[in-house]
Amino acid sequence: MEKFTFLTQEQCFEDEQLDILKKRGVKAAITDFSILLGGIVSNDDHIGDDSFLEGRTGIYWTKSDDDDHDARAVDYNGSRL
């Protein structure tokens, strides 16, 4: 896992939010690789009007603690879990 970059909650939602997330939002398309690693995919929620495979969204994790000693997750709609 040393070649993966996990963002913090602050980089996704708060004061340190990355410029690209400010511009495009935190809702993200899920990759085939993420699905193979066990990522959860939504068949009902897509990026914009893209109902093709490339537009499917999924849950992703940040390296921030969710105050319950689990990784902070971001759901299909880009909301914190």
PDB file with one MODEL, atoms N, CA, C and O in Angstrom:
MODEL        1
ATOM      1  N   MET A   1       0.812  -1.200   0.000  1.00  0.00           N
ATOM      2  CA  MET A   1       0.000   0.000   0.000  1.00  0.00           C
ATOM      3  C   MET A   1       0.852   1.260   0.000  1.00  0.00           C
ATOM      4  O   MET A   1       0.301   2.358   0.068  1.00  0.00           O
ATOM      5  N   GLU A   2       2.156   1.147  -0.072  1.00  0.00           N
ATOM      6  CA  GLU A   2       2.993   2.332   0.022  1.00  0.00           C
ATOM      7  C   GLU A   2       2.888   3.245  -1.189  1.00  0.00           C
ATOM      8  O   GLU A   2       3.300   4.402  -1.109  1.00  0.00           O
ATOM      9  N   LYS A   3       2.353   2.769  -2.307  1.00  0.00           N
ATOM     10  CA  LYS A   3       2.233   3.612  -3.487  1.00  0.00           C
ATOM     11  C   LYS A   3       0.862   4.260  -3.614  1.00  0.00           C
ATOM     12  O   LYS A   3       0.606   4.976  -4.582  1.00  0.00           O
ATOM     13  N   PHE A   4      -0.014   4.019  -2.658  1.00  0.00           N
ATOM     14  CA  PHE A   4      -1.337   4.635  -2.656  1.00  0.00           C
ATOM     15  C   PHE A   4      -1.287   5.947  -1.883  1.00  0.00           C
ATOM     16  O   PHE A   4      -0.546   6.075  -0.908  1.00  0.00           O
ATOM     17  N   THR A   5      -2.068   6.905  -2.318  1.00  0.00           N
ATOM     18  CA  THR A   5      -2.195   8.163  -1.596  1.00  0.00           C
ATOM     19  C   THR A   5      -3.613   8.268  -1.071  1.00  0.00           C
ATOM     20  O   THR A   5      -4.567   8.264  -1.849  1.00  0.00           O
ATOM     21  N   PHE A   6      -3.760   8.361   0.233  1.00  0.00           N
ATOM     22  CA  PHE A   6      -5.070   8.528   0.849  1.00  0.00           C
ATOM     23  C   PHE A   6      -5.182   9.968   1.328  1.00  0.00           C
ATOM     24  O   PHE A   6      -4.305  10.460   2.038  1.00  0.00           O
ATOM     25  N   LEU A   7      -6.248  10.635   0.944  1.00  0.00           N
ATOM     26  CA  LEU A   7      -6.472  12.014   1.352  1.00  0.00           C
ATOM     27  C   LEU A   7      -7.045  12.062   2.755  1.00  0.00           C
ATOM     28  O   LEU A   7      -7.612  11.083   3.239  1.00  0.00           O
ATOM     29  N   THR A   8      -6.897  13.194   3.396  1.00  0.00           N
ATOM     30  CA  THR A   8      -7.488  13.398   4.715  1.00  0.00           C
ATOM     31  C   THR A   8      -8.879  13.996   4.553  1.00  0.00           C
ATOM     32  O   THR A   8      -9.242  14.465   3.474  1.00  0.00           O
ATOM     33  N   GLN A   9      -9.641  13.975   5.618  1.00  0.00           N
ATOM     34  CA  GLN A   9     -10.966  14.592   5.626  1.00  0.00           C
ATOM     35  C   GLN A   9     -10.854  16.074   5.297  1.00  0.00           C
ATOM     36  O   GLN A   9     -11.690  16.619   4.577  1.00  0.00           O
ATOM     37  N   GLU A  10      -9.819  16.726   5.824  1.00  0.00           N
ATOM     38  CA  GLU A  10      -9.615  18.159   5.578  1.00  0.00           C
ATOM     39  C   GLU A  10      -9.351  18.441   4.103  1.00  0.00           C
ATOM     40  O   GLU A  10      -9.794  19.461   3.573  1.00  0.00           O
ATOM     41  N   GLN A  11      -8.625  17.533   3.435  1.00  0.00           N
ATOM     42  CA  GLN A  11      -8.335  17.713   2.019  1.00  0.00           C
ATOM     43  C   GLN A  11      -9.581  17.491   1.152  1.00  0.00           C
ATOM     44  O   GLN A  11      -9.667  18.004   0.036  1.00  0.00           O
ATOM     45  N   CYS A  12     -10.526  16.737   1.667  1.00  0.00           N
ATOM     46  CA  CYS A  12     -11.750  16.448   0.914  1.00  0.00           C
ATOM     47  C   CYS A  12     -12.854  17.461   1.179  1.00  0.00           C
ATOM     48  O   CYS A  12     -13.549  17.876   0.251  1.00  0.00           O
ATOM     49  N   PHE A  13     -13.025  17.867   2.450  1.00  0.00           N
ATOM     50  CA  PHE A  13     -14.215  18.632   2.828  1.00  0.00           C
ATOM     51  C   PHE A  13     -13.965  19.962   3.517  1.00  0.00           C
ATOM     52  O   PHE A  13     -14.842  20.827   3.506  1.00  0.00           O
ATOM     53  N   GLU A  14     -12.805  20.152   4.111  1.00  0.00           N
ATOM     54  CA  GLU A  14     -12.641  21.291   5.027  1.00  0.00           C
ATOM     55  C   GLU A  14     -11.651  22.324   4.523  1.00  0.00           C
ATOM     56  O   GLU A  14     -11.508  22.517   3.316  1.00  0.00           O
ATOM     57  N   ASP A  15     -10.966  22.988   5.443  1.00  0.00           N
ATOM     58  CA  ASP A  15     -10.087  24.119   5.133  1.00  0.00           C
ATOM     59  C   ASP A  15      -9.013  23.806   4.102  1.00  0.00           C
ATOM     60  O   ASP A  15      -8.628  24.682   3.327  1.00  0.00           O
ATOM     61  N   GLU A  16      -8.529  22.580   4.081  1.00  0.00           N
ATOM     62  CA  GLU A  16      -7.447  22.209   3.176  1.00  0.00           C
ATOM     63  C   GLU A  16      -7.970  21.553   1.898  1.00  0.00           C
ATOM     64  O   GLU A  16      -7.214  20.865   1.211  1.00  0.00           O
ATOM     65  N   GLN A  17      -9.253  21.751   1.566  1.00  0.00           N
ATOM     66  CA  GLN A  17      -9.841  21.087   0.406  1.00  0.00           C
ATOM     67  C   GLN A  17      -9.029  21.379  -0.853  1.00  0.00           C
ATOM     68  O   GLN A  17      -8.704  22.529  -1.151  1.00  0.00           O
ATOM     69  N   LEU A  18      -8.716  20.329  -1.571  1.00  0.00           N
ATOM     70  CA  LEU A  18      -7.929  20.457  -2.786  1.00  0.00           C
ATOM     71  C   LEU A  18      -8.716  21.224  -3.849  1.00  0.00           C
ATOM     72  O   LEU A  18      -9.939  21.117  -3.937  1.00  0.00           O
ATOM     73  N   ASP A  19      -7.991  21.993  -4.647  1.00  0.00           N
ATOM     74  CA  ASP A  19      -8.635  22.813  -5.686  1.00  0.00           C
ATOM     75  C   ASP A  19      -9.486  21.975  -6.633  1.00  0.00           C
ATOM     76  O   ASP A  19     -10.576  22.397  -7.019  1.00  0.00           O
ATOM     77  N   ILE A  20      -9.009  20.804  -7.009  1.00  0.00           N
ATOM     78  CA  ILE A  20      -9.769  19.963  -7.930  1.00  0.00           C
ATOM     79  C   ILE A  20     -11.095  19.515  -7.308  1.00  0.00           C
ATOM     80  O   ILE A  20     -12.092  19.374  -8.017  1.00  0.00           O
ATOM     81  N   LEU A  21     -11.115  19.289  -5.988  1.00  0.00           N
ATOM     82  CA  LEU A  21     -12.354  18.898  -5.316  1.00  0.00           C
ATOM     83  C   LEU A  21     -13.294  20.086  -5.188  1.00  0.00           C
ATOM     84  O   LEU A  21     -14.513  19.917  -5.236  1.00  0.00           O
ATOM     85  N   LYS A  22     -12.747  21.279  -5.026  1.00  0.00           N
ATOM     86  CA  LYS A  22     -13.589  22.482  -5.015  1.00  0.00           C
ATOM     87  C   LYS A  22     -14.262  22.663  -6.368  1.00  0.00           C
ATOM     88  O   LYS A  22     -15.430  23.043  -6.449  1.00  0.00           O
ATOM     89  N   LYS A  23     -13.516  22.390  -7.422  1.00  0.00           N
ATOM     90  CA  LYS A  23     -14.016  22.591  -8.776  1.00  0.00           C
ATOM     91  C   LYS A  23     -14.985  21.494  -9.213  1.00  0.00           C
ATOM     92  O   LYS A  23     -16.025  21.793  -9.799  1.00  0.00           O
ATOM     93  N   ARG A  24     -14.661  20.228  -8.936  1.00  0.00           N
ATOM     94  CA  ARG A  24     -15.436  19.105  -9.472  1.00  0.00           C
ATOM     95  C   ARG A  24     -16.319  18.418  -8.450  1.00  0.00           C
ATOM     96  O   ARG A  24     -17.200  17.642  -8.818  1.00  0.00           O
ATOM     97  N   GLY A  25     -16.093  18.694  -7.148  1.00  0.00           N
ATOM     98  CA  GLY A  25     -16.848  18.009  -6.096  1.00  0.00           C
ATOM     99  C   GLY A  25     -16.166  16.727  -5.657  1.00  0.00           C
ATOM    100  O   GLY A  25     -15.194  16.289  -6.274  1.00  0.00           O
ATOM    101  N   VAL A  26     -16.673  16.130  -4.598  1.00  0.00           N
ATOM    102  CA  VAL A  26     -16.022  14.938  -4.048  1.00  0.00           C
ATOM    103  C   VAL A  26     -16.634  13.635  -4.540  1.00  0.00           C
ATOM    104  O   VAL A  26     -16.121  12.557  -4.240  1.00  0.00           O
ATOM    105  N   LYS A  27     -17.714  13.720  -5.284  1.00  0.00           N
ATOM    106  CA  LYS A  27     -18.302  12.523  -5.867  1.00  0.00           C
ATOM    107  C   LYS A  27     -17.336  11.988  -6.919  1.00  0.00           C
ATOM    108  O   LYS A  27     -16.947  12.723  -7.826  1.00  0.00           O
ATOM    109  N   ALA A  28     -16.944  10.726  -6.811  1.00  0.00           N
ATOM    110  CA  ALA A  28     -15.912  10.192  -7.688  1.00  0.00           C
ATOM    111  C   ALA A  28     -16.342   8.903  -8.364  1.00  0.00           C
ATOM    112  O   ALA A  28     -17.020   8.063  -7.772  1.00  0.00           O
ATOM    113  N   ALA A  29     -15.933   8.769  -9.614  1.00  0.00           N
ATOM    114  CA  ALA A  29     -16.164   7.516 -10.327  1.00  0.00           C
ATOM    115  C   ALA A  29     -15.251   6.447  -9.729  1.00  0.00           C
ATOM    116  O   ALA A  29     -14.117   6.727  -9.340  1.00  0.00           O
ATOM    117  N   ILE A  30     -15.758   5.230  -9.665  1.00  0.00           N
ATOM    118  CA  ILE A  30     -14.972   4.124  -9.123  1.00  0.00           C
ATOM    119  C   ILE A  30     -14.310   3.385 -10.285  1.00  0.00           C
ATOM    120  O   ILE A  30     -14.930   3.172 -11.326  1.00  0.00           O
ATOM    121  N   THR A  31     -13.075   3.004 -10.104  1.00  0.00           N
ATOM    122  CA  THR A  31     -12.338   2.310 -11.157  1.00  0.00           C
ATOM    123  C   THR A  31     -12.519   0.803 -11.036  1.00  0.00           C
ATOM    124  O   THR A  31     -12.902   0.289  -9.985  1.00  0.00           O
ATOM    125  N   ASP A  32     -12.239   0.108 -12.128  1.00  0.00           N
ATOM    126  CA  ASP A  32     -12.278  -1.355 -12.099  1.00  0.00           C
ATOM    127  C   ASP A  32     -11.292  -1.888 -11.070  1.00  0.00           C
ATOM    128  O   ASP A  32     -11.583  -2.862 -10.375  1.00  0.00           O
ATOM    129  N   PHE A  33     -10.118  -1.251 -10.967  1.00  0.00           N
ATOM    130  CA  PHE A  33      -9.110  -1.681 -10.009  1.00  0.00           C
ATOM    131  C   PHE A  33      -9.643  -1.561  -8.585  1.00  0.00           C
ATOM    132  O   PHE A  33      -9.422  -2.451  -7.764  1.00  0.00           O
ATOM    133  N   SER A  34     -10.343  -0.466  -8.286  1.00  0.00           N
ATOM    134  CA  SER A  34     -10.925  -0.293  -6.948  1.00  0.00           C
ATOM    135  C   SER A  34     -11.956  -1.373  -6.657  1.00  0.00           C
ATOM    136  O   SER A  34     -12.038  -1.881  -5.539  1.00  0.00           O
ATOM    137  N   ILE A  35     -12.734  -1.718  -7.660  1.00  0.00           N
ATOM    138  CA  ILE A  35     -13.742  -2.775  -7.477  1.00  0.00           C
ATOM    139  C   ILE A  35     -13.059  -4.109  -7.208  1.00  0.00           C
ATOM    140  O   ILE A  35     -13.504  -4.865  -6.345  1.00  0.00           O
ATOM    141  N   LEU A  36     -11.978  -4.412  -7.938  1.00  0.00           N
ATOM    142  CA  LEU A  36     -11.239  -5.651  -7.716  1.00  0.00           C
ATOM    143  C   LEU A  36     -10.639  -5.710  -6.313  1.00  0.00           C
ATOM    144  O   LEU A  36     -10.480  -6.790  -5.744  1.00  0.00           O
ATOM    145  N   LEU A  37     -10.307  -4.543  -5.761  1.00  0.00           N
ATOM    146  CA  LEU A  37      -9.768  -4.488  -4.395  1.00  0.00           C
ATOM    147  C   LEU A  37     -10.860  -4.543  -3.333  1.00  0.00           C
ATOM    148  O   LEU A  37     -10.566  -4.501  -2.139  1.00  0.00           O
ATOM    149  N   GLY A  38     -12.115  -4.636  -3.758  1.00  0.00           N
ATOM    150  CA  GLY A  38     -13.217  -4.745  -2.808  1.00  0.00           C
ATOM    151  C   GLY A  38     -14.064  -3.507  -2.677  1.00  0.00           C
ATOM    152  O   GLY A  38     -14.921  -3.442  -1.796  1.00  0.00           O
ATOM    153  N   GLY A  39     -13.851  -2.521  -3.527  1.00  0.00           N
ATOM    154  CA  GLY A  39     -14.646  -1.300  -3.480  1.00  0.00           C
ATOM    155  C   GLY A  39     -16.111  -1.573  -3.760  1.00  0.00           C
ATOM    156  O   GLY A  39     -16.455  -2.487  -4.509  1.00  0.00           O
ATOM    157  N   ILE A  40     -16.957  -0.778  -3.157  1.00  0.00           N
ATOM    158  CA  ILE A  40     -18.405  -0.923  -3.314  1.00  0.00           C
ATOM    159  C   ILE A  40     -18.862   0.016  -4.429  1.00  0.00           C
ATOM    160  O   ILE A  40     -18.570   1.211  -4.394  1.00  0.00           O
ATOM    161  N   VAL A  41     -19.575  -0.520  -5.414  1.00  0.00           N
ATOM    162  CA  VAL A  41     -19.997   0.264  -6.568  1.00  0.00           C
ATOM    163  C   VAL A  41     -21.505   0.485  -6.524  1.00  0.00           C
ATOM    164  O   VAL A  41     -22.261  -0.383  -6.086  1.00  0.00           O
ATOM    165  N   SER A  42     -21.927   1.650  -6.980  1.00  0.00           N
ATOM    166  CA  SER A  42     -23.350   1.944  -7.088  1.00  0.00           C
ATOM    167  C   SER A  42     -23.758   1.829  -8.552  1.00  0.00           C
ATOM    168  O   SER A  42     -23.139   2.435  -9.426  1.00  0.00           O
ATOM    169  N   ASN A  43     -24.788   1.059  -8.809  1.00  0.00           N
ATOM    170  CA  ASN A  43     -25.309   0.956 -10.165  1.00  0.00           C
ATOM    171  C   ASN A  43     -26.371   2.012 -10.430  1.00  0.00           C
ATOM    172  O   ASN A  43     -26.799   2.187 -11.571  1.00  0.00           O
ATOM    173  N   ASP A  44     -26.802   2.720  -9.387  1.00  0.00           N
ATOM    174  CA  ASP A  44     -27.886   3.685  -9.508  1.00  0.00           C
ATOM    175  C   ASP A  44     -27.431   5.132  -9.481  1.00  0.00           C
ATOM    176  O   ASP A  44     -28.165   6.013  -9.929  1.00  0.00           O
ATOM    177  N   ASP A  45     -26.235   5.400  -8.966  1.00  0.00           N
ATOM    178  CA  ASP A  45     -25.763   6.766  -8.817  1.00  0.00           C
ATOM    179  C   ASP A  45     -24.541   6.958  -9.701  1.00  0.00           C
ATOM    180  O   ASP A  45     -23.570   6.210  -9.592  1.00  0.00           O
ATOM    181  N   HIS A  46     -24.584   7.951 -10.571  1.00  0.00           N
ATOM    182  CA  HIS A  46     -23.520   8.184 -11.534  1.00  0.00           C
ATOM    183  C   HIS A  46     -23.051   9.633 -11.481  1.00  0.00           C
ATOM    184  O   HIS A  46     -23.730  10.502 -10.934  1.00  0.00           O
ATOM    185  N   ILE A  47     -21.888   9.873 -12.056  1.00  0.00           N
ATOM    186  CA  ILE A  47     -21.350  11.215 -12.181  1.00  0.00           C
ATOM    187  C   ILE A  47     -22.127  11.931 -13.280  1.00  0.00           C
ATOM    188  O   ILE A  47     -22.175  11.452 -14.413  1.00  0.00           O
ATOM    189  N   GLY A  48     -22.726  13.051 -12.966  1.00  0.00           N
ATOM    190  CA  GLY A  48     -23.499  13.797 -13.954  1.00  0.00           C
ATOM    191  C   GLY A  48     -24.574  12.930 -14.578  1.00  0.00           C
ATOM    192  O   GLY A  48     -25.319  12.251 -13.872  1.00  0.00           O
ATOM    193  N   ASP A  49     -24.655  12.949 -15.876  1.00  0.00           N
ATOM    194  CA  ASP A  49     -25.631  12.135 -16.602  1.00  0.00           C
ATOM    195  C   ASP A  49     -24.985  10.924 -17.254  1.00  0.00           C
ATOM    196  O   ASP A  49     -25.580  10.307 -18.138  1.00  0.00           O
ATOM    197  N   ASP A  50     -23.768  10.573 -16.828  1.00  0.00           N
ATOM    198  CA  ASP A  50     -23.035   9.462 -17.419  1.00  0.00           C
ATOM    199  C   ASP A  50     -23.520   8.143 -16.821  1.00  0.00           C
ATOM    200  O   ASP A  50     -23.096   7.760 -15.731  1.00  0.00           O
ATOM    201  N   SER A  51     -24.401   7.455 -17.529  1.00  0.00           N
ATOM    202  CA  SER A  51     -24.936   6.189 -17.019  1.00  0.00           C
ATOM    203  C   SER A  51     -24.123   4.987 -17.508  1.00  0.00           C
ATOM    204  O   SER A  51     -24.502   3.839 -17.276  1.00  0.00           O
ATOM    205  N   PHE A  52     -23.008   5.258 -18.184  1.00  0.00           N
ATOM    206  CA  PHE A  52     -22.131   4.178 -18.626  1.00  0.00           C
ATOM    207  C   PHE A  52     -21.235   3.731 -17.476  1.00  0.00           C
ATOM    208  O   PHE A  52     -21.246   4.340 -16.407  1.00  0.00           O
ATOM    209  N   LEU A  53     -20.466   2.677 -17.691  1.00  0.00           N
ATOM    210  CA  LEU A  53     -19.602   2.149 -16.639  1.00  0.00           C
ATOM    211  C   LEU A  53     -18.626   3.196 -16.111  1.00  0.00           C
ATOM    212  O   LEU A  53     -18.317   3.204 -14.919  1.00  0.00           O
ATOM    213  N   GLU A  54     -18.139   4.075 -16.980  1.00  0.00           N
ATOM    214  CA  GLU A  54     -17.156   5.082 -16.561  1.00  0.00           C
ATOM    215  C   GLU A  54     -17.725   6.076 -15.556  1.00  0.00           C
ATOM    216  O   GLU A  54     -16.971   6.689 -14.799  1.00  0.00           O
ATOM    217  N   GLY A  55     -19.041   6.242 -15.540  1.00  0.00           N
ATOM    218  CA  GLY A  55     -19.658   7.213 -14.661  1.00  0.00           C
ATOM    219  C   GLY A  55     -20.169   6.642 -13.353  1.00  0.00           C
ATOM    220  O   GLY A  55     -20.699   7.389 -12.530  1.00  0.00           O
ATOM    221  N   ARG A  56     -20.028   5.349 -13.135  1.00  0.00           N
ATOM    222  CA  ARG A  56     -20.538   4.754 -11.891  1.00  0.00           C
ATOM    223  C   ARG A  56     -19.712   5.226 -10.704  1.00  0.00           C
ATOM    224  O   ARG A  56     -18.496   5.390 -10.805  1.00  0.00           O
ATOM    225  N   THR A  57     -20.365   5.437  -9.612  1.00  0.00           N
ATOM    226  CA  THR A  57     -19.682   5.936  -8.420  1.00  0.00           C
ATOM    227  C   THR A  57     -19.542   4.818  -7.395  1.00  0.00           C
ATOM    228  O   THR A  57     -20.157   3.758  -7.509  1.00  0.00           O
ATOM    229  N   GLY A  58     -18.722   5.088  -6.404  1.00  0.00           N
ATOM    230  CA  GLY A  58     -18.515   4.114  -5.341  1.00  0.00           C
ATOM    231  C   GLY A  58     -18.111   4.800  -4.059  1.00  0.00           C
ATOM    232  O   GLY A  58     -17.885   6.009  -4.022  1.00  0.00           O
ATOM    233  N   ILE A  59     -18.025   4.012  -3.016  1.00  0.00           N
ATOM    234  CA  ILE A  59     -17.570   4.518  -1.718  1.00  0.00           C
ATOM    235  C   ILE A  59     -16.045   4.484  -1.716  1.00  0.00           C
ATOM    236  O   ILE A  59     -15.444   3.509  -2.166  1.00  0.00           O
ATOM    237  N   TYR A  60     -15.423   5.544  -1.214  1.00  0.00           N
ATOM    238  CA  TYR A  60     -13.975   5.508  -1.037  1.00  0.00           C
ATOM    239  C   TYR A  60     -13.619   5.963   0.369  1.00  0.00           C
ATOM    240  O   TYR A  60     -14.433   6.569   1.066  1.00  0.00           O
ATOM    241  N   TRP A  61     -12.401   5.665   0.772  1.00  0.00           N
ATOM    242  CA  TRP A  61     -11.963   5.900   2.132  1.00  0.00           C
ATOM    243  C   TRP A  61     -10.878   6.952   2.172  1.00  0.00           C
ATOM    244  O   TRP A  61     -10.075   7.069   1.247  1.00  0.00           O
ATOM    245  N   THR A  62     -10.859   7.719   3.255  1.00  0.00           N
ATOM    246  CA  THR A  62      -9.783   8.670   3.501  1.00  0.00           C
ATOM    247  C   THR A  62      -8.909   8.105   4.615  1.00  0.00           C
ATOM    248  O   THR A  62      -9.244   7.081   5.211  1.00  0.00           O
ATOM    249  N   LYS A  63      -7.796   8.765   4.896  1.00  0.00           N
ATOM    250  CA  LYS A  63      -6.956   8.288   5.989  1.00  0.00           C
ATOM    251  C   LYS A  63      -7.342   8.917   7.318  1.00  0.00           C
ATOM    252  O   LYS A  63      -6.677   8.680   8.326  1.00  0.00           O
ATOM    253  N   SER A  64      -8.408   9.719   7.340  1.00  0.00           N
ATOM    254  CA  SER A  64      -8.866  10.350   8.578  1.00  0.00           C
ATOM    255  C   SER A  64      -9.711   9.388   9.406  1.00  0.00           C
ATOM    256  O   SER A  64     -10.383   8.510   8.864  1.00  0.00           O
ATOM    257  N   ASP A  65      -9.670   9.561  10.713  1.00  0.00           N
ATOM    258  CA  ASP A  65     -10.474   8.784  11.647  1.00  0.00           C
ATOM    259  C   ASP A  65     -11.902   9.332  11.657  1.00  0.00           C
ATOM    260  O   ASP A  65     -12.105  10.545  11.621  1.00  0.00           O
ATOM    261  N   ASP A  66     -12.878   8.442  11.705  1.00  0.00           N
ATOM    262  CA  ASP A  66     -14.277   8.872  11.729  1.00  0.00           C
ATOM    263  C   ASP A  66     -14.797   9.060  13.151  1.00  0.00           C
ATOM    264  O   ASP A  66     -16.008   9.107  13.366  1.00  0.00           O
ATOM    265  N   ASP A  67     -13.901   9.166  14.114  1.00  0.00           N
ATOM    266  CA  ASP A  67     -14.209   9.308  15.547  1.00  0.00           C
ATOM    267  C   ASP A  67     -14.729   8.011  16.153  1.00  0.00           C
ATOM    268  O   ASP A  67     -15.166   7.991  17.304  1.00  0.00           O
ATOM    269  N   ASP A  68     -14.683   6.924  15.377  1.00  0.00           N
ATOM    270  CA  ASP A  68     -15.091   5.613  15.869  1.00  0.00           C
ATOM    271  C   ASP A  68     -13.977   4.603  15.599  1.00  0.00           C
ATOM    272  O   ASP A  68     -14.211   3.395  15.588  1.00  0.00           O
ATOM    273  N   HIS A  69     -12.765   5.111  15.381  1.00  0.00           N
ATOM    274  CA  HIS A  69     -11.566   4.318  15.107  1.00  0.00           C
ATOM    275  C   HIS A  69     -11.649   3.536  13.803  1.00  0.00           C
ATOM    276  O   HIS A  69     -11.022   2.486  13.663  1.00  0.00           O
ATOM    277  N   ASP A  70     -12.423   4.045  12.853  1.00  0.00           N
ATOM    278  CA  ASP A  70     -12.488   3.492  11.512  1.00  0.00           C
ATOM    279  C   ASP A  70     -12.069   4.590  10.541  1.00  0.00           C
ATOM    280  O   ASP A  70     -12.053   5.769  10.893  1.00  0.00           O
ATOM    281  N   ALA A  71     -11.730   4.194   9.319  1.00  0.00           N
ATOM    282  CA  ALA A  71     -11.382   5.188   8.305  1.00  0.00           C
ATOM    283  C   ALA A  71     -12.631   5.974   7.915  1.00  0.00           C
ATOM    284  O   ALA A  71     -13.721   5.414   7.803  1.00  0.00           O
ATOM    285  N   ARG A  72     -12.459   7.257   7.713  1.00  0.00           N
ATOM    286  CA  ARG A  72     -13.561   8.093   7.231  1.00  0.00           C
ATOM    287  C   ARG A  72     -13.877   7.666   5.802  1.00  0.00           C
ATOM    288  O   ARG A  72     -12.974   7.574   4.971  1.00  0.00           O
ATOM    289  N   ALA A  73     -15.135   7.407   5.512  1.00  0.00           N
ATOM    290  CA  ALA A  73     -15.553   7.004   4.168  1.00  0.00           C
ATOM    291  C   ALA A  73     -16.360   8.115   3.521  1.00  0.00           C
ATOM    292  O   ALA A  73     -16.940   8.962   4.199  1.00  0.00           O
ATOM    293  N   VAL A  74     -16.385   8.094   2.198  1.00  0.00           N
ATOM    294  CA  VAL A  74     -17.178   9.029   1.410  1.00  0.00           C
ATOM    295  C   VAL A  74     -18.122   8.176   0.562  1.00  0.00           C
ATOM    296  O   VAL A  74     -17.682   7.265  -0.138  1.00  0.00           O
ATOM    297  N   ASP A  75     -19.419   8.476   0.629  1.00  0.00           N
ATOM    298  CA  ASP A  75     -20.384   7.618  -0.062  1.00  0.00           C
ATOM    299  C   ASP A  75     -20.583   8.007  -1.523  1.00  0.00           C
ATOM    300  O   ASP A  75     -19.916   8.908  -2.033  1.00  0.00           O
ATOM    301  N   TYR A  76     -21.500   7.324  -2.183  1.00  0.00           N
ATOM    302  CA  TYR A  76     -21.769   7.506  -3.608  1.00  0.00           C
ATOM    303  C   TYR A  76     -22.071   8.959  -3.978  1.00  0.00           C
ATOM    304  O   TYR A  76     -21.722   9.412  -5.068  1.00  0.00           O
ATOM    305  N   ASN A  77     -22.720   9.684  -3.068  1.00  0.00           N
ATOM    306  CA  ASN A  77     -23.120  11.071  -3.332  1.00  0.00           C
ATOM    307  C   ASN A  77     -22.051  12.084  -2.944  1.00  0.00           C
ATOM    308  O   ASN A  77     -22.248  13.285  -3.131  1.00  0.00           O
ATOM    309  N   GLY A  78     -20.919  11.622  -2.405  1.00  0.00           N
ATOM    310  CA  GLY A  78     -19.866  12.525  -1.969  1.00  0.00           C
ATOM    311  C   GLY A  78     -20.057  13.018  -0.552  1.00  0.00           C
ATOM    312  O   GLY A  78     -19.435  14.000  -0.148  1.00  0.00           O
ATOM    313  N   SER A  79     -20.915  12.346   0.215  1.00  0.00           N
ATOM    314  CA  SER A  79     -21.144  12.733   1.617  1.00  0.00           C
ATOM    315  C   SER A  79     -20.256  11.919   2.549  1.00  0.00           C
ATOM    316  O   SER A  79     -19.933  10.764   2.269  1.00  0.00           O
ATOM    317  N   ARG A  80     -19.867  12.536   3.658  1.00  0.00           N
ATOM    318  CA  ARG A  80     -19.058  11.828   4.656  1.00  0.00           C
ATOM    319  C   ARG A  80     -19.874  10.759   5.349  1.00  0.00           C
ATOM    320  O   ARG A  80     -21.043  10.978   5.670  1.00  0.00           O
ATOM    321  N   LEU A  81     -19.276   9.613   5.581  1.00  0.00           N
ATOM    322  CA  LEU A  81     -19.909   8.543   6.369  1.00  0.00           C
ATOM    323  C   LEU A  81     -19.229   8.431   7.709  1.00  0.00           C
ATOM    324  O   LEU A  81     -19.609   7.591   8.525  1.00  0.00           O
TER     325      LEU A  81
ENDMDL
END
